[in-house]
Amino acid sequence: MTECCRRIHVPQVSMPEAVQIAYELGPKCLHCFAYTAGFSTSCVLIIGQFGLCCVYIVFVSKNLKEIGDVYITPKYNERYYVIGVCVLQLPIFMIRRLKYLVPLNIVSNFLLYMGFASIMYYVFRGLPNPQDRDLFKPPTDWIMFFGIAAFSLTAVGSMLVVEANMAHPQDYLGFFGVLNLAVIFILISNLFFGIMGYWRFGERVEASITLNIPQDEILSQIIKAAIALGIFLSYPLNGFVVVTVIFSDYGLGALQKKRHFCIECIVRITFLLCTGIVAVLVPNLAALTELEGAFSLANLNLLCPALIDMFLNYESGYGRLRWKLIRDILLIIVGIVSGVVGCTVAIQQMVDDFRGTIKTIKQ
């Protein structure tokens, strides 16, 4: 994207714009597909953020149910919690300015850090002998692992919006830029919790480690509530990406601009409603996380950057032995294979879960 800005002499571009520019600077036979490619990238970005928000709704609902089951009788189905979360989310999701979302994001980060720091107490308490755990799992389990692990790196949409609204966007990139430091921190955190979570809970480990800690202890309930609230407050920022793509990248006409506020409210309410419907129909946290991770990683982290780089270097050359072209082709192949396999496995799990739900309703 930085190279696209340099080529056309503009301060910044969005990812859909970068894809469109790359097609326009690539082979002549692809010029006619430039707008379609940019529009398709916008759709992929919206779908990715939609899946991310669905995961957030399910995550918050499951953790609130863990707390509610201790104090509320009879125990309610988690789908009721999904509905409650969506209703509570509506007021803050209607915040239209990014600068007003920053305080919420600061509170969210504080709650998440506090929750994850406190959860160490349960992770390190009663660690079993490492020899009681399998060091390697069957290759069939690797697909789910890579999908869920990829989920932690799928916040491309939020990253792009943050970069576009920074006072000093140049601080975002670079070796010690905001982006690299954030990714390194995320990778280390996920590696730590992945290893320690499996070491502590073994085969009983859930899609979220917060679901493994006790339900009836006050400390564990505070941890669940803090992390759930942190994720809850993160939802508006990720939904903001969708609104930005729709209203900024594809501007409204003169007549529609007069009704901008009403149209944006309808879009926001519809988006929240749709994420709630998906969460109600398929409250499978692991499958949703895997699907979102595989889809977004394949498209936004692998395919789009590889295509942009390939077409931008079309005229200038691909280097000695065309190593840049080989690299981009390999990234495209990895992206297609990981995306198709990961999404297929996740969708199959979601279908099986939905069938089980239908059977339960009929009974």
C-alpha positions, 0 to 999 in steps of 0.5 A: 500500500505504501508503494501504491501511494508512492506510485500515484503520489498520494499520502495514503490509500485503502486496501481496496484502492491499493488493489485497484491501483495495482490492477491498473499498473499491471498487465494491460489485459487486467486493466478492465478488472481494476474496479471489480477487483477493488470492489471485491476486496471491499466485499472481502473486507466487510465479510471479514469484519462481519465474521470477526464481530460474530465471534465477538458476540458469541464470545461475550455471550458464552462468558456471560452465560458462565457467570449467569448459570451460577446465579440465575435459575433456571439456566437460560440457553446462551442464545438468550444471552446473544440477544441481550448482548446485541441489545446492550451493544446497540447504543454504543455501536451508534457512535459515529465518530472514531475519536469517541471510540478511542476512550472505549478502546482504551478501557477495553485494552485495560480490561483485557490486559487485567483479565489475562494477567489475572487468569495466570493464577488459574493457568499456573495453579496445579500444572500437571507433569508435561509428560502427561500431555501429547507433544504432537497431535494428528495432522487432521487437528492442525487445520483447526489450530491454524484457523484459530491461530490465524484469527489473532492476525485478522484485524487488518480492517481495524489496522487500516482504519487506525492508520488512516486516522493517525496524526502521524501515519509514518509511525505506523510502519517501520521496523519498530512501528506500531504495526510490527510491535502489535503483531509481535505482542499478539504472536507472543501472547497467543503462543504463551496462552496456547502452550500454557492452556494446553499444558494446564487443561489438556484435552479439556481446553475450550475454544477460549481459556476463560471457559476452562476456569471455575464458574463458582469462584468470585475471582474467576467470575471477575476475570470472565466479566472483565474480558467479556466487557473488554471484547464487548467494547471492541465491537464498535471499532470493528463495526466502524470499519464496515461503515467506513468502507461503505460510506468513505470508499463508495461515497453517497450521491448528492441526494443521499448525502442529505439523508446520510445520518438516517442511512448510516443508522440503518446500516449500523442497525442492520449490521448488528442485527445480522451478526446477532442472527448468525450468533444465534444460529451458530453459537459455535465459538471454535468453528466461527473463530476458525472460519474467520481466521481462515477466510481473512488470513487467506484473502487479506493477509496473503492473496491481496498483498501478493497480488498487489506486489505482483502487479506493481512489480510487473513493469519494474521487474521481479528481481534476480531469478524473478524471486519476487514473482516466485514469492508472490505465487507461493503466497497465492497458493498457500492462501488459496489452499489454507483458505479453502481447507480451513473454511471447508472444515469450519463450515462442516463443523457449523453445519453439524452444530446447526443440525444438532440444534435442530434436533434439540428443538424438535425433541 
